[in-house]
Amino acid sequence: MPCQDNSPSGGQMYYDGRTAPIYIAWARRLKVAGTKIIILENSTEIKLIMIEFLFADEYDIHQLWVKTHDSGHSGVARFRTYLILNRRSATACNFDPEQLYKIIADRITAAVQTSPRDYICATTEEILLEAQEVARTRCIMFRPGCLDMTYLLNEREMSVVAGAEIAYFQKFGQFAVNDEDLIVFLGDNLSYSLTWSATSNAIPTYRLSTGKHWIMHLRRWMASPEKLLSLGFPIRPSVAHAMGVHVHLPIRDVKRADQLTGNCMHFSSTAIVQLIALSCFCPRDRL
């Protein structure tokens, strides 16, 4: 469901926003169909009272606060909330979803945690394809074979990179270029916001804007495959094999990938929540 009206970037209009009618139509359709289990993923700022107004007469509502850290992907930031709704007349809860989520998260985080560098895996071809596209749109002469994308940055982006280098040295007493986990979001105005992985050790949250995520020590931005991989998509054979699935989303369309990464749910987080919903509830007639 749309999250723009619930998030700060969308003005937090909530039920007064332009997407409110979509929620009403969505709720009516599910209730008429008698859907037994509903899962809603959204911005953490969503007003629960809006969902209660639409569903509380027939459904119980369980809220989970989900971070990518909980599924082992601590190298990327994606904090969302999931609501699991179960139809009271048809289902019963046999285990607390929030408790089960904590058990799973504790087990996973004890076994594995990523860092930003773990997702930096784009091939030379993939990097150059993106560089060529930006060079074309910005009317800059493309440099074949050049993996340093500094020449493609505009003046504002260059100022963000320079400002981040100064801020990093002032904070850590070291040169930013030596930090393999340092990724800076170039879409912000440095005068009031510096969004980077220096303190969180996590790639800043992807957005629908065209802002680039700059890998400081490689002097280039994150390529589309790297963003998709950080969101848990099995786009590489080795990752797909480890997940027991086929290669998914072998995407090279930069604009499509940016739209997807700015909008989509984290693959692993969603899988965990779905499994929890299937595990914690059962048909009432089977009790």
C-alpha positions as CSV (number, residue, x, y, z in Angstrom):
1,M,0.0,0.0,0.0
2,P,1.2,3.6,-0.6
3,C,3.3,5.1,2.2
4,Q,4.0,8.6,0.9
5,D,1.2,10.2,2.9
6,N,2.5,8.6,6.1
7,S,6.2,9.4,5.7
8,P,7.9,12.8,6.5
9,S,9.0,13.1,2.8
10,G,5.3,13.1,1.8
11,G,4.2,15.7,4.3
12,Q,2.5,13.2,6.7
13,M,-1.0,14.0,5.5
14,Y,-2.1,10.5,6.7
15,Y,-5.9,10.0,6.2
16,D,-6.2,13.5,4.7
17,G,-3.7,12.6,2.0
18,R,-4.5,11.8,-1.6
19,T,-3.9,8.1,-1.1
20,A,-6.5,7.7,1.7
21,P,-9.3,6.5,-0.7
22,I,-7.0,3.7,-1.8
23,Y,-6.9,2.4,1.7
24,I,-10.7,2.5,2.0
25,A,-11.2,0.6,-1.3
26,W,-8.4,-1.9,-0.3
27,A,-10.0,-2.6,3.1
28,R,-13.5,-3.0,1.6
29,R,-12.3,-5.5,-1.0
30,L,-10.5,-7.6,1.6
31,K,-13.4,-7.6,4.1
32,V,-15.9,-8.5,1.4
33,A,-13.7,-11.4,0.3
34,G,-13.4,-12.6,3.9
35,T,-9.6,-12.6,3.7
36,K,-8.3,-14.5,6.7
37,I,-4.8,-13.1,7.1
38,I,-3.6,-9.7,5.9
39,I,-0.1,-8.3,6.0
40,L,0.5,-4.6,5.5
41,E,4.0,-3.1,5.1
42,N,4.4,0.6,5.5
43,S,6.3,3.6,6.8
44,T,6.9,3.4,10.6
45,E,5.0,6.7,10.9
46,I,1.7,5.2,9.8
47,K,-1.2,6.0,12.1
48,L,-2.5,2.8,13.6
49,I,-5.9,4.5,14.3
50,M,-6.5,4.6,10.5
51,I,-6.1,0.8,10.2
52,E,-8.2,0.2,13.3
53,F,-11.0,2.4,11.9
54,L,-11.0,0.2,8.7
55,F,-10.5,-3.3,10.2
56,A,-11.0,-3.4,14.0
57,D,-14.6,-4.5,13.8
58,E,-13.6,-7.8,12.2
59,Y,-9.8,-8.2,12.6
60,D,-7.2,-8.3,15.4
61,I,-4.1,-6.2,14.6
62,H,-0.6,-7.2,15.5
63,Q,2.3,-4.7,14.8
64,L,5.9,-5.6,14.2
65,W,8.8,-3.2,14.0
66,V,11.2,-4.6,11.4
67,K,14.8,-3.7,10.7
68,T,17.0,-5.2,8.1
69,H,19.5,-5.8,10.9
70,D,17.1,-8.4,12.2
71,S,17.5,-10.6,9.1
72,G,21.3,-10.3,9.1
73,H,21.5,-7.4,6.7
74,S,22.9,-4.8,9.1
75,G,24.9,-3.2,6.3
76,V,21.8,-1.5,4.9
77,A,19.1,0.7,6.6
78,R,15.5,-0.2,5.9
79,F,13.3,0.4,9.0
80,R,9.6,-0.4,8.4
81,T,6.6,-1.6,10.2
82,Y,4.5,-4.6,9.3
83,L,0.9,-5.1,10.5
84,I,-0.5,-8.6,10.6
85,L,-4.3,-8.7,10.7
86,N,-6.2,-11.9,11.4
87,R,-10.0,-12.3,10.9
88,R,-11.4,-13.2,14.4
89,S,-14.3,-15.2,13.1
90,A,-12.1,-17.5,11.0
91,T,-8.7,-17.6,12.7
92,A,-7.1,-18.0,16.1
93,C,-3.7,-16.9,17.3
94,N,-1.6,-19.7,18.7
95,F,1.6,-17.8,19.3
96,D,2.5,-14.2,19.8
97,P,3.9,-12.8,16.4
98,E,6.0,-10.2,18.2
99,Q,7.6,-12.8,20.4
100,L,8.3,-15.2,17.5
101,Y,9.9,-12.3,15.5
102,K,12.2,-11.6,18.4
103,I,13.3,-15.2,18.7
104,I,14.0,-15.4,15.0
105,A,15.9,-12.0,14.9
106,D,18.0,-13.0,17.9
107,R,19.0,-16.3,16.3
108,I,19.9,-14.7,12.9
109,T,21.8,-11.7,14.3
110,A,23.9,-14.0,16.5
111,A,24.9,-15.9,13.4
112,V,25.5,-13.2,10.7
113,Q,25.7,-9.5,10.2
114,T,26.7,-7.7,7.0
115,S,28.6,-4.4,6.4
116,P,28.2,-2.0,3.4
117,R,31.2,-3.5,1.6
118,D,29.6,-6.9,1.4
119,Y,27.2,-5.6,-1.3
120,I,29.8,-3.9,-3.5
121,C,30.0,-6.4,-6.3
122,A,29.1,-4.7,-9.6
123,T,31.0,-5.9,-12.7
124,T,33.0,-3.5,-14.8
125,E,30.3,-3.8,-17.5
126,E,27.5,-2.9,-15.1
127,I,29.4,0.1,-13.7
128,L,30.2,1.5,-17.2
129,L,26.6,1.0,-18.4
130,E,25.4,3.3,-15.6
131,A,28.2,5.8,-16.2
132,Q,27.3,5.9,-19.9
133,E,23.6,6.6,-19.1
134,V,24.5,9.5,-16.7
135,A,27.0,10.9,-19.2
136,R,24.3,10.9,-21.8
137,T,21.6,12.6,-19.7
138,R,24.1,15.2,-18.3
139,C,25.7,15.8,-21.8
140,I,29.2,14.9,-20.6
141,M,31.7,13.0,-22.7
142,F,31.7,9.4,-21.6
143,R,35.1,7.9,-20.8
144,P,35.3,4.3,-21.8
145,G,37.0,2.1,-19.3
146,C,37.1,4.8,-16.5
147,L,35.6,3.5,-13.3
148,D,36.2,6.7,-11.4
149,M,32.9,8.5,-11.8
150,T,34.0,11.8,-10.2
151,Y,33.9,13.5,-13.6
152,L,30.2,12.8,-13.9
153,L,29.2,14.6,-10.7
154,N,27.6,18.0,-10.8
155,E,28.8,20.9,-8.7
156,R,26.3,20.3,-5.9
157,E,27.3,16.6,-5.7
158,M,31.0,17.5,-5.7
159,S,30.4,19.8,-2.7
160,V,28.6,17.0,-0.8
161,V,31.6,14.6,-1.4
162,A,34.1,17.3,-0.4
163,G,32.0,18.2,2.7
164,A,31.8,14.6,3.7
165,E,35.5,14.2,3.4
166,I,36.1,17.2,5.7
167,A,33.4,16.0,8.2
168,Y,34.9,12.5,8.3
169,F,38.4,13.7,9.0
170,Q,37.1,16.0,11.8
171,K,35.2,13.2,13.4
172,F,37.6,10.3,13.0
173,G,41.0,11.9,12.3
174,Q,41.4,9.7,9.2
175,F,40.9,10.1,5.5
176,A,37.4,9.1,4.3
177,V,38.8,7.4,1.1
178,N,40.4,4.7,3.3
179,D,37.0,3.6,4.8
180,E,35.7,0.7,2.6
181,D,32.3,0.9,4.3
182,L,31.8,4.6,3.8
183,I,28.8,5.4,1.6
184,V,27.4,8.9,1.3
185,F,24.0,9.9,0.0
186,L,24.5,12.7,-2.5
187,G,20.9,13.8,-2.7
188,D,20.8,15.9,0.4
189,N,21.8,19.5,1.0
190,L,25.0,19.5,3.0
191,S,24.0,22.7,4.8
192,Y,21.5,20.9,6.9
193,S,21.9,17.2,6.3
194,L,24.8,14.7,5.9
195,T,23.5,11.2,5.3
196,W,26.2,8.5,5.4
197,S,27.2,5.1,6.8
198,A,30.1,6.5,8.9
199,T,28.2,6.3,12.2
200,S,25.6,3.6,11.5
201,N,27.8,1.3,9.4
202,A,24.7,0.9,7.2
203,I,24.0,2.1,3.7
204,P,21.5,5.1,4.0
205,T,17.9,4.3,3.1
206,Y,17.2,4.3,-0.6
207,R,14.7,6.8,-1.8
208,L,12.7,7.5,-5.0
209,S,14.8,10.6,-5.7
210,T,17.7,10.5,-8.2
211,G,20.3,11.0,-5.4
212,K,23.3,8.7,-5.7
213,H,24.9,6.6,-3.0
214,W,28.6,7.4,-3.3
215,I,31.2,4.8,-2.4
216,M,34.0,7.0,-1.1
217,H,37.0,4.7,-1.5
218,L,36.0,3.5,-5.0
219,R,35.0,7.0,-6.2
220,R,31.8,5.9,-7.8
221,W,28.1,5.5,-6.9
222,M,26.4,2.2,-6.1
223,A,25.3,0.4,-9.2
224,S,21.8,-1.0,-9.5
225,P,22.7,-4.6,-8.9
226,E,24.4,-3.6,-5.7
227,K,21.3,-1.8,-4.4
228,L,19.1,-4.8,-5.3
229,L,21.5,-7.2,-3.6
230,S,21.5,-5.1,-0.4
231,L,17.7,-5.4,-0.3
232,G,18.0,-9.2,-0.3
233,F,17.1,-10.0,-3.9
234,P,18.9,-13.1,-5.3
235,I,20.3,-11.4,-8.4
236,R,23.6,-13.4,-8.3
237,P,23.9,-17.2,-8.7
238,S,25.8,-17.6,-5.5
239,V,23.2,-15.7,-3.5
240,A,20.3,-17.5,-5.2
241,H,21.9,-20.8,-4.5
242,A,22.4,-20.0,-0.8
243,M,18.7,-19.0,-0.6
244,G,17.6,-22.1,-2.4
245,V,15.9,-20.2,-5.3
246,H,16.5,-19.3,-8.9
247,V,18.3,-16.0,-9.9
248,H,15.7,-13.3,-9.6
249,L,15.6,-9.8,-11.1
250,P,18.6,-9.8,-13.4
251,I,17.9,-6.1,-14.0
252,R,20.1,-3.6,-15.8
253,D,17.6,-0.8,-16.4
254,V,19.0,1.9,-14.1
255,K,15.8,3.9,-13.8
256,R,13.7,0.8,-13.2
257,A,16.1,-0.4,-10.5
258,D,16.1,3.0,-8.8
259,Q,12.3,3.0,-8.7
260,L,12.3,-0.5,-7.3
261,T,14.9,0.1,-4.6
262,G,13.3,3.3,-3.5
263,N,9.9,1.7,-3.2
264,C,10.2,-2.0,-2.4
265,M,10.2,-4.1,0.7
266,H,13.3,-5.9,1.9
267,F,13.2,-9.4,0.5
268,S,14.4,-11.2,3.7
269,S,12.3,-9.1,6.0
270,T,9.2,-9.8,4.1
271,A,9.9,-13.5,4.0
272,I,10.3,-13.6,7.7
273,V,7.0,-11.8,8.4
274,Q,5.1,-14.0,6.0
275,L,6.4,-17.1,7.7
276,I,5.5,-15.7,11.1
277,A,1.9,-14.9,9.9
278,L,1.6,-18.5,8.6
279,S,3.0,-20.0,11.8
280,C,1.2,-17.9,14.5
281,F,-2.4,-18.3,13.2
282,C,-4.5,-21.3,12.4
283,P,-8.1,-21.8,11.2
284,R,-10.5,-21.5,14.1
285,D,-12.3,-24.7,13.1
286,R,-9.0,-26.7,13.7
287,L,-8.6,-25.7,17.3
